[in-house]
Amino acid sequence: MHRGRILLAVGALATLVSAARMWTGAGTALDVALQAQASAPAVAPGDWPSYNRDLAGTRYSPLKEVTAANVSRLAPAWSYTLQSSGGGPLGGGSSAVPLVVRGVMYVPSGNRVVALDGVSGKEVWQFEVPAPPGAAARGGRGAAAAGRPSARGLGYWPGAGSDAPRIVFLAGTRLMALDAATGTASAGFGAGGVVEIGVPYNGTPTIYRNVVVIGANVNEVPQGPPGNPRAFDARTGRKLWEFQTVPKPGENYNDTWGDGWKDRSGTNMWGFSALIDATRGLVYLPIAGPAANYWGGDRPGANLFGNSIVALDVETGAYKWHFQTVHHDIWDLDMPSVGSLVDIRQGGRVVPALAHIGKSGYMFILDRVTGKPVFGVEERAVPTGNVPTEWYSPTQPFPVKPAQPMVRVEFNKERDMVRAEDTSPEHVAECQALYDKSGGYFNAGPFTPFQYHEDGTPPKSTITFPGGTGGVNWGGTAADPTTGLVYMNAHDTSLVGWVEKKKPGVTYSFDAVGSEQLYDRASVNGVGPFFTFSAPLKDASGKVLAQGVPCQRPPWAQLIAINANTGEVAWKSTLGLTEALPVAKQLTGNSGSAGPSVTAGGLVFVGATSDRRFRAFDAKTGKELWSATLERNANANPMSYQGANGKQYVAIVATDTVRVFALP
């Protein structure tokens, strides 16, 4: 190793040891109770004006017409097909959460933004997003996408003074604003309702007072434009601040990158939204992992602010604190969401907290004023690897409470390999064949790094859990401030393969022309971002009944409630069916990346599964109480609102359709 890198490794190790001393024993679980964030700006009970409904990210609706006692009677009320102007296809589906303010629903629809009557689903207005200048000449799918609003959702600004309420959204590299009442471009915002931000973002704006906070969707490659979050004035579109996610020389934590800070892309806020503590004027940003995803030899060190929650002054962008959930990420365990803001009681005092869980499957409960763990975090030794030039963090942070991860984080063949009683003998045989073809799977516990594979030698694959799309993904958490329960969809996936020297002309995971990356991950399946330990499910005749059925034992996905009073799991409920299996075996868990929402009626609603179901669970016990079969999968977060007729509705986007339910 280069002498400079040796010194950097020693320095980084000292930093991690110091952090371990700082966090160990930082708090003990006493009398803890989750409370409502009373200081947050009031949201009308029947409204859902932002992606998470409130700035605290609770996704908690105070409506209670629909309850555990009557939810079984919930029935379709209306639906609306999302499509481009002229009836064109949506393309790619939607993960948007519809917004509702005073009975009017707002949702992106293909290359349009539409306003719908919340009772009937009839269009109130529509706005066709114009293609940006030069898009037609550039051509291709990217040009088409640039003329569309983000399919992940919209933002609502309630207005100020003479400025009327606005719908604010991202379209490619543009931040745009519409009059909420008429759907016309807001003339006072930027140039004719458009601000060019320079980098693409597919998330949703987070709006506090007159501040609009957005992230960046730069490519997950080492070199390129920085993924810095930005803020703009909701009235004029003027840029207010930009946060440097990869510190430059002279800035704090630049030494955690070696020379790898230069022209570093990735390390962005691709998560759909931020959180805001309205009392303290703090915004919490989910900063993703650095690029490249599976090799970091060109960025030796812990790589701050990668894989971190970063707290800033929402008005100025001034740094307040950070907490890093993964040091030197080489697993694609980036930060898809922030979590939820909660208030807990400890020893007779109220602690304003932030409950976060991400793709690693570990929940961290932090003091949201200081960033310090409430129940303690320990730096524990983790396995190292053998990839040439790689830098391995000797430790990773583990929460003291909740003590256990919410998903599988290791693999032992004898204990964890799927069995015939779980699926079928034919599926087990397919899994064993893949295991043998891969040279077996190496795993040494949580944070096992991918091992190096020398070209021309027999394969010896690594397997990691929860994998690049597992854990709790962008769906994030919901929190009930009246009970102290925090809810999440946690699902197991694996990631398999090895790290090899990049071959010329081969496109690896999230690769780009001109990248200086030397190594990347591959597998017996080839190169690509998300190859897993899964195999076809076949019947005795060899007919394929389902593709990609996991080879680890179920459950493969669970809806989980954490009791913030104790830091313990309150309940777990298997989420989703594998309908290709016999009925008695179908409850395996079968889930995607979306998350739940919770209501005062004592219900947790969740789609997320790939079995085309929309479900309601008892919020106290986890018992499934209701489900509806949809035409397509609902890989979006649900919401609830009150129509102009006073009724409570529950809605979810199912691929290309808004599906709305109510009591008869």
LUMKEMI-951174 format. One record per residue (C-alpha): residue number from 1; x, y, z. Coordinates in nm, 3 decimals. Each point is the difference from the previous one (the first is absolute). Layout:
% LUMKEMI-951174
> NUM	X	Y	Z
...
END
This chain:
% LUMKEMI-951174
> 1	0.000	0.000	0.000
> 2	0.118	0.354	-0.074
> 3	0.152	0.172	0.306
> 4	-0.261	0.278	-0.012
> 5	-0.276	-0.254	0.002
> 6	0.156	-0.181	0.297
> 7	0.002	0.326	0.196
> 8	-0.357	0.071	-0.107
> 9	-0.113	-0.346	0.105
> 10	0.161	0.045	0.342
> 11	-0.160	0.342	0.038
> 12	-0.341	-0.126	-0.105
> 13	0.028	-0.292	0.243
> 14	0.077	0.246	0.279
> 15	-0.305	0.202	-0.100
> 16	-0.220	-0.311	0.014
> 17	0.138	-0.102	0.339
> 18	-0.067	0.352	0.128
> 19	-0.353	-0.022	-0.134
> 20	-0.049	-0.334	0.174
> 21	0.105	0.155	0.332
> 22	-0.228	0.294	-0.062
> 23	-0.311	-0.203	-0.077
> 24	0.035	-0.304	0.226
> 25	-0.236	0.038	0.289
> 26	-0.134	0.328	-0.135
> 27	-0.345	-0.086	0.133
> 28	-0.192	-0.272	0.176
> 29	-0.362	-0.092	-0.062
> 30	-0.204	0.135	0.291
> 31	-0.363	0.112	-0.018
> 32	-0.037	0.081	-0.369
> 33	-0.321	0.121	-0.162
> 34	-0.051	0.131	-0.349
> 35	-0.196	0.325	-0.018
> 36	-0.141	0.222	-0.271
> 37	0.234	0.262	-0.135
> 38	-0.213	0.284	0.134
> 39	0.223	0.270	-0.144
> 40	-0.045	-0.103	-0.363
> 41	-0.224	0.221	-0.216
> 42	-0.355	-0.125	0.021
> 43	-0.128	-0.211	-0.288
> 44	-0.376	-0.004	-0.044
> 45	-0.124	-0.344	0.116
> 46	-0.143	-0.087	-0.340
> 47	0.297	0.116	-0.207
> 48	0.313	-0.179	-0.121
> 49	0.210	0.292	-0.132
> 50	0.341	-0.165	-0.035
> 51	0.165	-0.333	-0.076
> 52	0.006	-0.100	0.370
> 53	-0.308	0.211	0.087
> 54	0.193	0.202	0.262
> 55	0.350	0.143	0.031
> 56	0.083	-0.256	0.271
> 57	-0.051	-0.284	-0.247
> 58	-0.250	-0.189	0.217
> 59	-0.247	-0.086	-0.280
> 60	-0.260	0.004	0.278
> 61	-0.357	0.098	-0.091
> 62	-0.225	0.111	0.289
> 63	-0.309	-0.120	-0.191
> 64	-0.188	-0.284	0.169
> 65	-0.320	-0.066	-0.191
> 66	0.165	-0.319	-0.126
> 67	0.092	-0.218	0.299
> 68	0.113	-0.349	0.084
> 69	-0.366	-0.085	0.061
> 70	-0.129	0.105	-0.344
> 71	0.300	-0.013	-0.234
> 72	-0.121	-0.334	-0.136
> 73	-0.276	0.197	-0.176
> 74	0.246	0.229	-0.182
> 75	-0.091	0.001	-0.370
> 76	0.116	0.168	-0.323
> 77	-0.122	0.359	-0.032
> 78	0.162	0.112	-0.326
> 79	0.315	-0.036	-0.206
> 80	0.195	0.215	-0.243
> 81	0.240	-0.120	-0.269
> 82	0.332	0.183	-0.007
> 83	0.103	0.070	-0.359
> 84	0.164	0.256	-0.220
> 85	-0.195	0.262	-0.193
> 86	-0.189	-0.151	-0.291
> 87	-0.032	-0.332	0.183
> 88	0.363	-0.106	-0.036
> 89	0.144	-0.267	0.231
> 90	0.141	0.096	0.337
> 91	0.324	-0.191	-0.052
> 92	0.189	-0.138	0.300
> 93	-0.286	0.025	0.247
> 94	-0.041	0.244	0.286
> 95	0.100	-0.005	0.367
> 96	-0.166	0.335	0.074
> 97	-0.198	0.076	0.312
> 98	-0.299	0.215	-0.104
> 99	-0.038	0.331	0.185
> 100	-0.339	0.118	0.121
> 101	-0.080	0.351	0.124
> 102	-0.357	0.107	0.076
> 103	-0.144	-0.293	-0.190
> 104	0.205	0.041	-0.321
> 105	0.253	-0.267	-0.095
> 106	0.321	0.082	-0.187
> 107	0.209	-0.269	-0.171
> 108	0.255	-0.031	-0.284
> 109	-0.140	-0.181	-0.304
> 110	0.239	-0.082	-0.282
> 111	0.115	0.333	-0.143
> 112	-0.273	0.184	0.191
> 113	-0.093	0.118	0.346
> 114	-0.371	-0.042	0.071
> 115	-0.242	0.120	0.267
> 116	-0.288	-0.234	0.080
> 117	-0.318	0.030	0.201
> 118	0.063	-0.210	0.312
> 119	-0.356	-0.134	0.008
> 120	-0.057	-0.091	-0.365
> 121	0.348	-0.017	-0.154
> 122	-0.102	0.241	-0.279
> 123	0.269	0.231	-0.139
> 124	-0.006	0.355	0.134
> 125	0.292	0.110	-0.216
> 126	0.303	-0.140	-0.177
> 127	0.335	0.148	-0.090
> 128	0.219	-0.147	-0.274
> 129	0.367	0.036	0.089
> 130	0.186	0.147	-0.298
> 131	0.314	-0.174	-0.118
> 132	0.315	0.196	0.086
> 133	0.179	0.191	-0.277
> 134	0.198	-0.233	-0.223
> 135	-0.158	-0.319	0.137
> 136	-0.138	-0.107	-0.339
> 137	0.340	0.039	-0.162
> 138	0.167	-0.214	0.267
> 139	-0.261	-0.275	-0.041
> 140	-0.015	-0.329	0.189
> 141	-0.173	-0.100	0.324
> 142	0.186	0.265	0.197
> 143	-0.151	0.275	-0.211
> 144	-0.350	-0.136	0.057
> 145	0.054	-0.026	0.374
> 146	0.129	0.357	0.016
> 147	-0.343	0.120	-0.113
> 148	-0.180	-0.179	0.281
> 149	-0.059	0.082	0.364
> 150	0.166	-0.232	0.246
> 151	-0.205	-0.319	0.033
> 152	0.087	0.000	0.371
> 153	-0.229	0.287	0.090
> 154	-0.065	0.371	0.043
> 155	0.032	0.272	0.263
> 156	-0.262	0.248	0.124
> 157	0.079	0.357	0.107
> 158	-0.290	0.172	0.183
> 159	0.088	0.344	-0.130
> 160	0.109	0.321	0.174
> 161	-0.141	0.352	-0.021
> 162	-0.124	0.068	-0.351
> 163	0.158	-0.322	-0.133
> 164	-0.262	-0.272	-0.042
> 165	0.059	-0.366	0.097
> 166	0.218	-0.194	-0.242
> 167	0.073	-0.354	-0.111
> 168	0.379	-0.032	-0.015
> 169	0.172	-0.291	-0.175
> 170	0.312	-0.123	-0.178
> 171	0.018	-0.077	-0.371
> 172	0.345	-0.114	-0.109
> 173	0.234	0.285	0.091
> 174	-0.282	0.250	0.052
> 175	-0.184	0.110	0.313
> 176	-0.349	0.112	-0.099
> 177	-0.298	0.167	0.169
> 178	-0.370	0.010	-0.090
> 179	-0.294	0.194	0.144
> 180	-0.178	-0.261	0.214
> 181	-0.346	0.132	-0.087
> 182	0.037	0.032	-0.378
> 183	0.295	-0.218	-0.105
> 184	0.166	0.288	-0.183
> 185	0.372	0.075	0.028
> 186	0.088	0.228	0.292
> 187	0.128	0.314	-0.172
> 188	0.191	0.130	0.304
> 189	0.204	-0.319	0.038
> 190	0.324	-0.005	-0.202
> 191	-0.060	0.058	-0.371
> 192	-0.367	-0.070	-0.066
> 193	-0.025	-0.252	0.282
> 194	0.328	-0.178	-0.079
> 195	0.339	-0.003	0.176
> 196	0.290	-0.185	-0.163
> 197	0.187	-0.180	0.279
> 198	0.275	-0.157	-0.212
> 199	-0.021	-0.360	0.128
> 200	-0.288	-0.249	-0.019
> 201	-0.209	-0.104	0.298
> 202	-0.287	-0.249	0.005
> 203	-0.113	0.049	0.358
> 204	-0.253	0.234	0.157
> 205	0.059	0.352	0.134
> 206	-0.011	0.043	0.379
> 207	-0.156	0.339	0.076
> 208	0.030	0.197	0.325
> 209	-0.132	0.355	0.013
> 210	0.149	0.151	-0.317
> 211	0.288	-0.250	-0.035
> 212	-0.008	-0.282	-0.257
> 213	0.259	-0.273	0.068
> 214	0.095	-0.248	-0.274
> 215	0.268	-0.264	-0.058
> 216	0.187	-0.112	-0.312
> 217	-0.004	-0.311	-0.220
> 218	0.352	-0.003	-0.138
> 219	0.138	-0.326	-0.138
> 220	0.139	-0.258	0.242
> 221	0.348	0.017	-0.153
> 222	0.323	0.136	0.150
> 223	0.048	0.304	-0.223
> 224	-0.265	0.255	-0.087
> 225	-0.204	0.290	0.139
> 226	-0.040	0.002	0.380
> 227	-0.325	-0.121	0.151
> 228	-0.054	0.302	0.220
> 229	-0.345	0.074	0.146
> 230	-0.128	0.351	-0.061
> 231	-0.266	0.239	0.124
> 232	-0.202	0.262	-0.188
> 233	-0.238	0.282	0.087
> 234	-0.360	-0.120	-0.051
> 235	-0.110	0.349	-0.103
> 236	0.266	0.096	-0.253
> 237	0.195	-0.317	-0.073
> 238	0.322	0.167	0.114
> 239	0.266	-0.247	0.117
> 240	0.053	0.025	0.375
> 241	0.274	-0.252	0.077
> 242	0.185	-0.312	-0.113
> 243	0.157	-0.258	0.232
> 244	0.332	-0.157	-0.099
> 245	-0.043	-0.374	0.060
> 246	0.367	-0.079	-0.074
> 247	0.209	0.248	0.200
> 248	0.270	0.186	-0.191
> 249	0.351	0.074	0.131
> 250	-0.021	0.231	0.299
> 251	-0.348	-0.123	0.089
> 252	-0.073	-0.232	0.292
> 253	0.025	-0.374	-0.078
> 254	0.182	0.043	-0.331
> 255	0.267	-0.230	0.149
> 256	-0.248	-0.291	-0.002
> 257	0.035	-0.023	-0.381
> 258	0.375	-0.008	-0.067
> 259	0.032	0.150	-0.348
> 260	-0.337	-0.146	-0.093
> 261	-0.194	0.322	0.059
> 262	0.096	0.136	-0.343
> 263	-0.289	0.018	-0.249
> 264	-0.188	-0.254	0.212
> 265	-0.351	-0.083	-0.118
> 266	-0.257	-0.208	0.182
> 267	-0.022	0.086	0.372
> 268	-0.333	0.164	-0.072
> 269	-0.345	0.036	0.152
> 270	-0.198	-0.226	-0.232
> 271	-0.248	-0.079	0.276
> 272	-0.347	0.135	-0.069
> 273	-0.015	0.265	0.273
> 274	0.167	0.163	0.299
> 275	-0.136	0.053	0.354
> 276	-0.030	0.331	0.182
> 277	-0.015	0.089	0.369
> 278	-0.217	0.310	-0.023
> 279	0.073	0.116	0.357
> 280	0.376	0.000	-0.044
> 281	0.012	0.085	-0.369
> 282	0.204	-0.311	-0.081
> 283	-0.018	-0.207	-0.318
> 284	0.120	-0.362	-0.003
> 285	0.142	-0.130	-0.327
> 286	0.051	-0.367	-0.095
> 287	0.338	-0.003	-0.179
> 288	0.062	-0.314	-0.203
> 289	0.313	-0.211	-0.036
> 290	0.299	0.104	-0.211
> 291	0.061	-0.137	-0.346
> 292	0.107	-0.252	-0.104
> 293	-0.235	-0.232	0.186
> 294	0.227	-0.303	0.046
> 295	0.355	0.132	-0.016
> 296	0.143	0.293	0.193
> 297	0.374	-0.033	-0.041
> 298	0.012	0.348	-0.151
> 299	-0.168	0.151	0.311
> 300	0.190	-0.141	0.301
> 301	-0.170	0.100	0.324
> 302	-0.342	0.013	0.161
> 303	-0.130	0.232	-0.280
> 304	-0.204	0.263	0.181
> 305	-0.272	0.110	-0.069
> 306	-0.081	-0.320	-0.186
> 307	-0.263	-0.229	0.159
> 308	-0.083	0.271	0.250
> 309	-0.289	0.192	0.144
> 310	0.110	0.363	-0.018
> 311	-0.174	0.275	0.198
> 312	0.013	0.355	-0.136
> 313	-0.159	0.334	0.077
> 314	-0.292	-0.007	-0.241
> 315	0.017	0.373	-0.076
> 316	0.375	0.029	-0.061
> 317	0.129	-0.354	-0.066
> 318	0.251	0.035	0.285
> 319	0.131	-0.335	0.127
> 320	-0.115	-0.108	0.348
> 321	0.084	-0.371	0.038
> 322	0.017	-0.333	-0.178
> 323	-0.029	-0.368	0.082
> 324	0.157	-0.260	-0.229
> 325	-0.182	-0.334	-0.016
> 326	0.260	-0.183	-0.215
> 327	0.372	0.079	-0.023
> 328	0.156	-0.026	-0.347
> 329	-0.298	-0.162	-0.172
> 330	0.092	-0.281	-0.243
> 331	-0.339	-0.180	0.014
> 332	-0.239	0.263	-0.148
> 333	-0.155	0.048	0.346
> 334	-0.074	0.361	-0.080
> 335	-0.249	0.230	0.169
> 336	-0.346	-0.029	-0.160
> 337	-0.199	0.189	0.266
> 338	0.049	0.191	0.326
> 339	-0.264	-0.165	0.219
> 340	-0.243	0.178	0.233
> 341	0.036	0.271	0.264
> 342	-0.124	-0.113	0.340
> 343	0.007	0.133	0.356
> 344	0.095	-0.248	0.273
> 345	0.013	0.024	0.379
> 346	0.312	-0.107	0.180
> 347	0.043	0.039	0.373
> 348	-0.275	0.258	0.025
> 349	0.125	0.215	-0.286
> 350	-0.120	0.023	-0.355
> 351	0.261	-0.085	-0.264
> 352	-0.076	0.123	-0.351
> 353	0.107	-0.295	-0.211
> 354	0.030	-0.132	-0.353
> 355	-0.069	-0.369	-0.068
> 356	0.184	-0.119	-0.310
> 357	0.030	-0.336	-0.171
> 358	0.139	-0.062	-0.346
> 359	0.131	-0.270	-0.228
> 360	0.238	-0.144	0.262
> 361	-0.301	-0.109	0.209
> 362	0.122	0.166	0.323
> 363	-0.211	0.267	0.173
> 364	0.177	0.302	0.148
> 365	-0.187	0.229	0.240
> 366	0.181	0.333	0.024
> 367	-0.040	0.320	0.197
> 368	-0.102	0.224	-0.287
> 369	0.153	0.309	0.160
> 370	0.350	-0.145	0.046
> 371	0.008	-0.311	-0.220
> 372	0.108	-0.219	0.293
> 373	-0.158	-0.345	0.035
> 374	-0.269	-0.010	0.269
> 375	0.045	-0.366	0.094
> 376	0.365	-0.033	-0.094
> 377	0.196	-0.118	-0.303
> 378	0.304	-0.226	0.004
> 379	0.281	-0.017	-0.254
> 380	0.059	-0.373	-0.055
> 381	0.262	-0.180	-0.203
> 382	-0.118	-0.130	-0.339
> 383	0.158	-0.230	-0.263
> 384	0.258	0.129	-0.245
> 385	0.063	-0.104	-0.358
> 386	0.284	-0.060	-0.244
> 387	-0.074	0.228	-0.297
> 388	0.321	0.167	-0.121
> 389	0.016	0.373	0.086
> 390	-0.322	-0.014	0.204
> 391	-0.031	0.179	0.335
> 392	-0.205	-0.182	0.264
> 393	-0.153	0.164	0.304
> 394	0.101	-0.208	0.303
> 395	-0.331	0.069	0.177
> 396	-0.361	0.090	-0.072
> 397	-0.264	0.162	0.225
> 398	-0.253	-0.231	0.169
> 399	-0.292	0.132	0.208
> 400	-0.035	-0.120	0.359
> 401	-0.378	0.031	-0.035
> 402	-0.177	-0.133	-0.195
> 403	0.266	-0.266	0.042
> 404	-0.098	-0.227	-0.286
> 405	-0.012	0.096	-0.368
> 406	-0.342	0.000	-0.164
> 407	0.119	-0.223	-0.286
> 408	0.242	-0.285	-0.062
> 409	0.361	0.129	0.009
> 410	0.200	-0.324	-0.034
> 411	-0.018	-0.340	-0.166
> 412	0.079	-0.352	0.115
> 413	-0.085	-0.273	-0.252
> 414	-0.106	-0.265	0.250
> 415	-0.224	0.240	0.188
> 416	-0.124	0.241	-0.267
> 417	-0.025	-0.187	-0.332
> 418	-0.357	-0.053	-0.118
> 419	-0.149	-0.345	0.062
> 420	-0.258	-0.211	-0.179
> 421	-0.258	0.070	0.271
> 422	0.042	0.373	-0.071
> 423	-0.045	-0.013	-0.377
> 424	0.051	-0.327	-0.192
> 425	0.265	-0.265	-0.067
> 426	0.037	0.131	-0.355
> 427	0.070	0.353	0.122
> 428	0.251	-0.126	0.256
> 429	0.178	-0.190	-0.278
> 430	0.019	0.316	-0.214
> 431	0.143	0.192	0.296
> 432	0.259	-0.269	0.068
> 433	0.105	0.004	-0.366
> 434	0.054	0.376	0.012
> 435	0.189	-0.034	0.329
> 436	0.232	-0.260	-0.154
> 437	0.047	0.199	-0.322
> 438	0.104	0.300	0.211
> 439	0.265	-0.201	0.182
> 440	-0.200	0.025	0.321
> 441	-0.079	0.325	0.178
> 442	0.237	0.161	0.248
> 443	-0.147	0.202	0.286
> 444	0.171	0.103	0.323
> 445	-0.290	0.190	0.158
> 446	-0.133	0.357	-0.025
> 447	0.189	0.225	-0.243
> 448	0.181	-0.287	-0.172
> 449	0.184	0.164	-0.293
> 450	0.009	-0.154	-0.346
> 451	0.320	-0.200	-0.045
> 452	0.240	0.035	-0.291
> 453	-0.028	-0.240	-0.292
> 454	0.310	-0.046	-0.216
> 455	-0.083	-0.044	-0.367
> 456	0.043	-0.362	-0.111
> 457	-0.053	-0.157	0.342
> 458	-0.310	-0.197	0.110
> 459	-0.281	0.221	0.133
> 460	-0.033	0.055	0.373
> 461	-0.292	0.229	0.065
> 462	-0.079	0.217	0.296
> 463	-0.359	0.037	0.120
> 464	-0.114	0.302	0.198
> 465	-0.325	0.084	0.174
> 466	-0.217	0.206	-0.013
> 467	0.128	0.078	-0.351
> 468	-0.010	0.315	-0.208
> 469	-0.380	0.032	-0.004
> 470	-0.081	-0.160	0.335
> 471	-0.050	0.126	0.352
> 472	-0.231	0.300	0.021
> 473	0.020	0.179	-0.333
> 474	-0.137	0.335	-0.118
> 475	-0.344	-0.076	0.149
> 476	0.145	0.087	0.340
> 477	-0.195	0.003	0.325
> 478	-0.335	0.113	0.135
> 479	-0.053	0.095	0.364
> 480	-0.309	0.023	0.220
> 481	0.059	0.283	0.250
> 482	-0.278	-0.128	0.227
> 483	0.132	-0.353	0.058
> 484	0.375	0.017	-0.037
> 485	0.014	-0.247	-0.289
> 486	0.219	0.049	-0.307
> 487	-0.091	-0.213	-0.304
> 488	0.206	-0.122	-0.294
> 489	0.001	-0.245	-0.290
> 490	0.323	-0.197	0.041
> 491	0.093	-0.254	-0.263
> 492	0.284	-0.245	-0.052
> 493	0.197	-0.009	-0.320
> 494	0.347	-0.128	-0.067
> 495	0.280	0.123	-0.221
> 496	0.247	-0.251	-0.144
> 497	0.323	0.000	-0.193
> 498	0.356	0.122	0.028
> 499	0.215	0.300	-0.083
> 500	0.218	-0.027	-0.309
> 501	0.223	0.226	-0.204
> 502	-0.221	0.179	-0.250
> 503	0.018	-0.140	-0.350
> 504	0.023	0.246	-0.289
> 505	-0.326	0.053	-0.184
> 506	-0.215	-0.168	0.265
> 507	-0.276	0.208	0.162
> 508	-0.014	-0.083	0.368
> 509	-0.254	0.116	0.259
> 510	-0.073	0.372	-0.036
> 511	0.303	0.031	-0.226
> 512	0.074	0.302	-0.219
> 513	0.228	0.071	-0.292
> 514	0.318	0.168	0.116
> 515	-0.019	-0.125	0.357
> 516	0.340	-0.048	0.166
> 517	-0.139	-0.280	0.217
> 518	0.239	-0.298	0.005
> 519	-0.216	-0.274	0.151
> 520	-0.367	-0.095	0.018
> 521	-0.230	-0.284	0.103
> 522	-0.089	-0.296	-0.222
> 523	-0.156	-0.342	0.051
> 524	-0.067	-0.327	-0.177
> 525	-0.311	0.175	-0.137
> 526	0.221	0.263	-0.162
> 527	0.040	0.368	0.089
> 528	-0.287	0.209	0.127
> 529	-0.112	0.181	0.313
> 530	-0.239	-0.238	0.176
> 531	0.072	-0.371	-0.061
> 532	-0.134	-0.198	0.294
> 533	-0.002	-0.357	0.136
> 534	-0.333	-0.091	-0.157
> 535	-0.119	-0.265	-0.244
> 536	-0.304	-0.100	-0.205
> 537	-0.286	-0.180	0.169
> 538	-0.089	-0.303	-0.213
> 539	-0.249	-0.281	0.024
> 540	0.090	-0.369	-0.029
> 541	-0.025	0.015	-0.381
> 542	0.253	0.283	-0.020
> 543	-0.255	0.273	-0.080
> 544	0.104	0.338	0.141
> 545	-0.266	0.130	0.241
> 546	0.186	0.311	0.116
> 547	0.337	0.161	-0.061
> 548	0.239	0.140	0.259
> 549	-0.130	-0.178	0.310
> 550	0.245	0.059	0.289
> 551	0.225	-0.284	0.110
> 552	0.013	0.100	0.366
> 553	-0.268	-0.118	0.240
> 554	-0.311	0.218	0.034
> 555	-0.140	0.235	0.116
> 556	0.142	0.224	-0.272
> 557	-0.186	0.314	0.105
> 558	-0.168	0.120	0.318
> 559	-0.199	0.296	0.121
> 560	0.164	0.090	0.332
> 561	-0.096	0.227	0.289
> 562	0.266	0.131	0.239
> 563	-0.109	0.124	0.343
> 564	0.195	0.318	0.062
> 565	-0.087	-0.023	0.370
> 566	0.233	-0.297	0.038
> 567	0.207	-0.015	-0.319
> 568	-0.141	-0.348	-0.056
> 569	-0.198	-0.165	-0.276
> 570	-0.375	0.022	0.073
> 571	-0.106	-0.239	-0.275
> 572	0.090	-0.146	-0.337
> 573	-0.242	-0.109	-0.270
> 574	0.100	-0.181	-0.318
> 575	-0.077	0.226	-0.294
> 576	-0.093	-0.146	-0.338
> 577	-0.077	-0.325	-0.177
> 578	0.181	-0.221	-0.251
> 579	-0.308	-0.122	-0.183
> 580	0.188	-0.249	-0.218
> 581	0.044	-0.217	0.312
> 582	-0.270	-0.227	0.147
> 583	-0.246	0.196	0.216
> 584	0.142	-0.128	0.327
> 585	0.345	0.135	-0.092
> 586	-0.093	0.330	-0.164
> 587	0.050	0.232	0.300
> 588	0.373	0.046	-0.062
> 589	0.028	0.376	-0.009
> 590	0.028	0.161	-0.341
> 591	0.085	0.365	-0.001
> 592	0.145	0.300	-0.179
> 593	0.145	0.332	0.107
> 594	-0.308	0.197	0.109
> 595	-0.112	0.059	0.358
> 596	-0.307	0.031	0.224
> 597	-0.222	0.279	0.135
> 598	-0.197	0.001	0.326
> 599	-0.334	0.151	0.106
> 600	-0.174	0.099	0.323
> 601	-0.250	-0.274	-0.077
> 602	0.262	-0.249	0.121
> 603	0.102	-0.118	-0.346
> 604	0.324	-0.039	-0.192
> 605	-0.048	0.005	-0.377
> 606	0.265	-0.136	-0.234
> 607	0.033	-0.104	-0.363
> 608	0.364	-0.071	-0.095
> 609	-0.048	-0.371	-0.074
> 610	0.043	-0.156	-0.342
> 611	-0.320	-0.204	0.040
> 612	-0.227	0.291	-0.107
> 613	-0.149	0.045	0.347
> 614	-0.086	0.306	0.207
> 615	-0.032	-0.089	0.369
> 616	-0.104	0.135	0.339
> 617	0.143	-0.130	0.328
> 618	-0.101	0.055	0.360
> 619	0.244	0.266	0.120
> 620	0.022	-0.147	0.352
> 621	0.031	-0.372	-0.078
> 622	0.116	-0.034	-0.361
> 623	-0.298	-0.216	-0.096
> 624	-0.098	0.031	-0.366
> 625	-0.358	0.130	-0.012
> 626	-0.071	0.082	-0.366
> 627	0.147	-0.032	-0.347
> 628	-0.100	0.098	-0.350
> 629	0.131	-0.160	-0.317
> 630	0.117	0.258	-0.254
> 631	0.057	-0.023	-0.373
> 632	0.367	0.088	0.051
> 633	0.255	0.022	0.280
> 634	-0.021	0.298	0.235
> 635	0.366	0.089	0.047
> 636	-0.081	0.336	0.158
> 637	-0.077	0.125	0.350
> 638	-0.373	0.029	0.085
> 639	-0.177	0.309	0.135
> 640	-0.335	0.097	0.150
> 641	-0.208	0.317	-0.034
> 642	-0.343	0.149	0.052
> 643	-0.214	0.088	-0.300
> 644	-0.222	0.306	-0.032
> 645	-0.289	-0.227	0.101
> 646	0.159	-0.067	0.339
> 647	0.086	-0.365	-0.072
> 648	0.339	-0.156	0.067
> 649	0.177	-0.146	-0.302
> 650	0.310	-0.219	-0.025
> 651	0.204	0.020	-0.321
> 652	0.301	-0.162	-0.160
> 653	0.165	0.012	-0.342
> 654	0.015	-0.345	-0.160
> 655	0.257	0.025	-0.282
> 656	-0.206	0.222	-0.233
> 657	-0.329	0.045	0.186
> 658	-0.115	0.198	0.303
> 659	-0.219	-0.241	0.201
> 660	-0.228	0.158	0.262
> 661	-0.203	-0.183	0.266
> 662	-0.268	0.102	0.249
> 663	-0.271	-0.150	0.217
> 664	-0.327	-0.061	-0.189
END
